[in-house]
Amino acid sequence: MKRTKLVTLTTFAALALIWSAAAKDVLPQPQQAFQGKIGRTAKDSVPDFPKGVEAPKGAPNVLLILTDDVGFGASSTFGGPIPTPSFDRLAAEGLRYNDFNTTALCSPSRAALITGRNHHSCATGIVMEMATGYPGYNSLMPKSCATIARVLEGNGYSTAWFGKNHNVPDWQTSQAGPFDLWPTGLGFQYFYGFLGGDTDQWHPALFENTRPVLEPEHGDHNYILDHDLADHTINWMREQKAVAPQKPFFAYYAPGSAHAPHQAPKDWIAKFKGKFDQGWDKQREETLERQKKLGIVPANTKLTPRPSEIPAWDSLSSDQKRLYAHMMEVYAAALAYCDDQVGRVLNAVDDLGERDNTLVIFVQGDNGASAEGSLQGTTNEISRMLNGVTEDMPYLMSMIDKLGGPETFNHYPVGWAHAMNTPFQWTKQVASHFGGVRNGMVISWPKRIKHKGEVRTQFTHLIDVMPTILEAAGIQLPDEIDGAKQKPIEGTSMVYTFDDAQAKERHTTQYFELVGNRGVYSDGWMASTTPLRLPWITAAGVAPSPDDFKWELYHVAEDFSQANNVASKNREKLKQLQAAFDREAKKYNVYPLDSSFASRADPSIRPSLTRGRTEFTYYPGMVRIPEATAPDIKNKSYSITADVEIPTEGVSGVLVTQAGRFAGWGLLVLDGKPVFVHALSNQAQHKYRVASDQKLSPGKHTITFDFKYDGGGIGKGGTGILSVDGASVAKGRIDRTVGVRFSADETFDIGMDTGTPVIEDYADKMPFKFTGTIEKVSVRLGDDKLTPEAQKEMDENLAGRGMAE
């Protein structure tokens, strides 16, 4: 009997060792072997519960913060003009990294950040709305690139994501799923945020996990998204520590500011009045001087010249100076307010008593500052960039006091984007130069980092964040996760820099590529192609050949800002780096190179839930259907029919709508009368309506809007007829229609409007739910065919001129 017991325990011990070894190599970890004893009855048995997964002893909480479209020279922490005291605080407690690099665009940067692999390795060589059918670009992040959240979750962490996503394939963003590439399918146990490239701070298109959030944006005039995100983050952290104080958390906080629309509370905008009257040229000089005094850049750093295409500040008219300075005031307010909300999150960590053992990694911007606001800025990024709508100076001046509020979707001029990237060349979208890829980054971990307030100069990259977190937590990447063999981490942990400012650089080679712009860093040298498309010209015609790009060379170990092109003097070194780029490109799925931009946003080149369908039927309560999976009424004839029942006491509300005040359409009932509205933009002359002057009688009715498209190209006009029960009740012209895209974030809704109103008549009644009964709403699309000339126009200018958000 004793021998049997010995064998049994030895077997259990062996199994335990096998389990322990296997747990390190595979996620989810295999269930622990039973280590009790099973007899004939419970009386002669010993129970044993499998031990739950626990994080390594002493593993830190992790707070990963990522802002949006913030250049290297924007924040006060890196010498910029915008006060960011929360970022400053972390820098004083930790380390600033002045050679931290991104990918130059949103989705690619975010994929690289959370996977530790290069953006092409995880199928995100471009933003989701421009995905193409190649392994490096199809937007379908492979299971072999598990996220940092999945690894931490499998090793005993609580995990959550707050804010901007922009990593779900465009055709998978509806309630039809699939959901495996949504945050909750990538190891984040909780998600509260938005999926697209941008969203309106006042009327955000939010999701909680995978379900649309219809409130609180309606009815709360003080609502703003950044504050809401901070609230949710704070509440989640508090709950985790209240319920399981011993369990570390991983919170990914990605607010989406200061991407357009640049929006902030009025009192925050007022704080910056007059702060930018000196203009962008003087601002660049002032920023560089501060950067040198702070030790952020070497003392010999040169200010790269302003491109000739950007006007000198002194050449502007008084109205232009007033308008553009205020646009920058609004941007500054947006970033400063965002920083204030970060401060609230940090204070909550303090209040929980967790600050000492919380690793905070704060990446200030997913790319350089954005030049997508055009040379003059805009009140409506959607219609200007996506649909080619122009705004004249009198109109822009008339809207100056509304900038940053709910009636604008504003973006500042290129000159300010260039200034926010001081001292570098170029901007967002340009992966070949530091203006597109160099961002300020701070790491704070009081328990571990003792050299507080210092600057680290080693080359680092977004793909270095995941291995840094893993090393800090004492966790290794398993060989296999959820049945998929894992690609190796392609980044390098930055922990080696914590104790030694002079530590030898370990991330010695890194390629860069985006829409044909290429670069490669290697041991203090940077080879860069010369961009052939200005980043503010997003609707260029025929794309240049990748072979037409010329190459530049910079010895960045001595030339911090890439101010001195030495290609002609170092041809052999340039050839070495070009060969290095080719090796890296082949290794990481960069090929085939594609320098096209706008044409990639054509949805016909990606999978679709609507392709080939001409008839659609919807029912009450179906809301927040994204544009990629909604009926496409653009550039064609169509018919919309709503079967309704009108109550005796009167009726009003939305029958069906898509998008809103910046570009959208809707079939509504206003004061008992049916109305069709179409908004090309937020300008009054672009708000079209076909309205009946007859009230609907009580009872059942069929309301139909038939639109006959003129044809002849994209965004043309047409004639609409509104009818009730087969009888025409109104007829009207719509001179110009939305030809490319209605919105980056607003959606298709039945029975209410979940975003902004298409017309201001019901702005104070949002979500303007229909007060009668909707049986169903049907949409039928015509079979209009574009002429070859119009199709060429579509190919060259189509869909998503501004979707690189």
Secondary structure as GFF3:
##gff-version 3
##sequence-region A 1 805
A	DSSP	alpha_helix	2	25	.	.	.	ID=ss1
A	DSSP	beta_strand	26	27	.	.	.	ID=ss2
A	DSSP	three_ten_helix	42	44	.	.	.	ID=ss3
A	DSSP	beta_strand	61	66	.	.	.	ID=ss4
A	DSSP	three_ten_helix	76	78	.	.	.	ID=ss5
A	DSSP	alpha_helix	85	93	.	.	.	ID=ss6
A	DSSP	beta_strand	95	97	.	.	.	ID=ss7
A	DSSP	beta_strand	100	101	.	.	.	ID=ss8
A	DSSP	alpha_helix	106	115	.	.	.	ID=ss9
A	DSSP	three_ten_helix	128	130	.	.	.	ID=ss10
A	DSSP	alpha_helix	148	153	.	.	.	ID=ss11
A	DSSP	beta_strand	158	164	.	.	.	ID=ss12
A	DSSP	three_ten_helix	170	172	.	.	.	ID=ss13
A	DSSP	three_ten_helix	183	185	.	.	.	ID=ss14
A	DSSP	beta_strand	190	194	.	.	.	ID=ss15
A	DSSP	beta_strand	206	208	.	.	.	ID=ss16
A	DSSP	beta_strand	211	213	.	.	.	ID=ss17
A	DSSP	alpha_helix	225	243	.	.	.	ID=ss18
A	DSSP	beta_strand	249	254	.	.	.	ID=ss19
A	DSSP	alpha_helix	266	270	.	.	.	ID=ss20
A	DSSP	alpha_helix	279	294	.	.	.	ID=ss21
A	DSSP	three_ten_helix	313	315	.	.	.	ID=ss22
A	DSSP	alpha_helix	318	351	.	.	.	ID=ss23
A	DSSP	beta_strand	358	364	.	.	.	ID=ss24
A	DSSP	alpha_helix	381	381	.	.	.	ID=ss25
A	DSSP	pi_helix	382	386	.	.	.	ID=ss26
A	DSSP	alpha_helix	387	387	.	.	.	ID=ss27
A	DSSP	alpha_helix	393	398	.	.	.	ID=ss28
A	DSSP	three_ten_helix	400	402	.	.	.	ID=ss29
A	DSSP	alpha_helix	414	420	.	.	.	ID=ss30
A	DSSP	alpha_helix	434	437	.	.	.	ID=ss31
A	DSSP	beta_strand	440	444	.	.	.	ID=ss32
A	DSSP	beta_strand	454	456	.	.	.	ID=ss33
A	DSSP	beta_strand	460	461	.	.	.	ID=ss34
A	DSSP	three_ten_helix	462	464	.	.	.	ID=ss35
A	DSSP	alpha_helix	465	473	.	.	.	ID=ss36
A	DSSP	beta_strand	480	481	.	.	.	ID=ss37
A	DSSP	beta_strand	484	485	.	.	.	ID=ss38
A	DSSP	three_ten_helix	495	497	.	.	.	ID=ss39
A	DSSP	beta_strand	509	514	.	.	.	ID=ss40
A	DSSP	beta_strand	517	522	.	.	.	ID=ss41
A	DSSP	beta_strand	525	529	.	.	.	ID=ss42
A	DSSP	three_ten_helix	546	548	.	.	.	ID=ss43
A	DSSP	beta_strand	551	554	.	.	.	ID=ss44
A	DSSP	three_ten_helix	567	569	.	.	.	ID=ss45
A	DSSP	alpha_helix	571	587	.	.	.	ID=ss46
A	DSSP	three_ten_helix	598	601	.	.	.	ID=ss47
A	DSSP	three_ten_helix	603	605	.	.	.	ID=ss48
A	DSSP	beta_strand	615	618	.	.	.	ID=ss49
A	DSSP	three_ten_helix	627	629	.	.	.	ID=ss50
A	DSSP	beta_strand	638	646	.	.	.	ID=ss51
A	DSSP	beta_strand	653	660	.	.	.	ID=ss52
A	DSSP	beta_strand	663	670	.	.	.	ID=ss53
A	DSSP	beta_strand	673	679	.	.	.	ID=ss54
A	DSSP	three_ten_helix	684	686	.	.	.	ID=ss55
A	DSSP	beta_strand	687	691	.	.	.	ID=ss56
A	DSSP	beta_strand	699	709	.	.	.	ID=ss57
A	DSSP	beta_strand	718	724	.	.	.	ID=ss58
A	DSSP	beta_strand	727	734	.	.	.	ID=ss59
A	DSSP	beta_strand	748	750	.	.	.	ID=ss60
A	DSSP	three_ten_helix	760	765	.	.	.	ID=ss61
A	DSSP	beta_strand	773	781	.	.	.	ID=ss62
A	DSSP	alpha_helix	788	797	.	.	.	ID=ss63
###
